[in-house]
Amino acid sequence: MAVPDTNTFSLQDVVDEINPTTDDLQDCINDANSASYDPTYYTAPATSLLEFRNYGAVTLTTFHLTVNTPKSTFACYGTANNVAYHNGGANTIAAVGDTVYSNSTGTTTYPAGTYGQTFYSGGYVGSRIVVNSSGVVTAYYLC
Amino acid sequence: MKIIDTDLKDYSGSEFNVYKDSEGITFIKFSNGQWIDNRDMYASVFLGKCDSCTGFFKDSFKDFTYDSVLVAGLGFGLIPHELSEVNKCSKIDVVEISQEVIDYNIYSGHLNPIINIIKGDIFTYTTTEKYDLIIIDTIWEKEEMTEEQYQLLVSKFYNTNLNEGGALYVPVLHKWLIK
């Protein structure tokens, strides 16, 4: 069960969710899956207990990316048939601040680059995103 | 169209490296981090040919015909390659600022000999030649060229080097100026 979506949860709630080696905050941070944080309350890397609010409740959303493009112009004209996952909740595509993953379990972040994105494979690319080396979307542009 | 990857020789130099990734796609990566890979889409987008090219690129080339072209910026020559192998242009001049890039393309030997490569800086290069199309492909992102620099290119080339009905074209800036 996820950590409660309130600001009154305890370290034990986090321990119950993560089951770390030792039951302290640092070990929870060490063992946490970055895809399971709620981006509303979390900024990488986690440094406080409150960043675990709603941890575990977030599910990844499947969407599709073009290949990494050398000039951002090209991102809007590629074919988006590479599967990716973001933690942006109900949004069909990624937005600034979301983390992008290359696997559905959220253990591997997507490589840095500039990509066109769409919510179905091979679909119309309506926007492009810039992903940094941590897999976080740092910029979003309409095509 | 892309260049056949096996025709592109690997290279390690001071300004850039040329290498293949795990899928055999060739990359040229410059020391400043800028790069380009050998894919069909790049020349086709910039020359308004791709199926998904709606808007600026498609509209610019609609009903536009050209045979003589000046290209600024070489890389490993995706645009000149398209112009020679697909468009069959009769005159393709390329101005490239980097001697190392020029030397690599000669060493690799993948480009059609009809492509005439000239060492120069497009902002100072002068010629009396006339072209149907002048493509400025020296930048990766629009922030790399100021409006003043663009106007300098217009003042240099528009009257002197464009045929009537020709176009000065900066694809990254979405600038298309017909004479």
Boltz contact constraints between the chains, C-beta under 6 A:
constraints:
  - contact:
      token1: [A, 70]
      token2: [B, 35]
      max_distance: 6.0
  - contact:
      token1: [A, 70]
      token2: [B, 36]
      max_distance: 6.0
  - contact:
      token1: [A, 71]
      token2: [B, 140]
      max_distance: 6.0
  - contact:
      token1: [A, 73]
      token2: [B, 172]
      max_distance: 6.0
  - contact:
      token1: [A, 74]
      token2: [B, 45]
      max_distance: 6.0
  - contact:
      token1: [A, 77]
      token2: [B, 45]
      max_distance: 6.0
  - contact:
      token1: [A, 77]
      token2: [B, 50]
      max_distance: 6.0
  - contact:
      token1: [A, 77]
      token2: [B, 52]
      max_distance: 6.0
  - contact:
      token1: [A, 77]
      token2: [B, 53]
      max_distance: 6.0
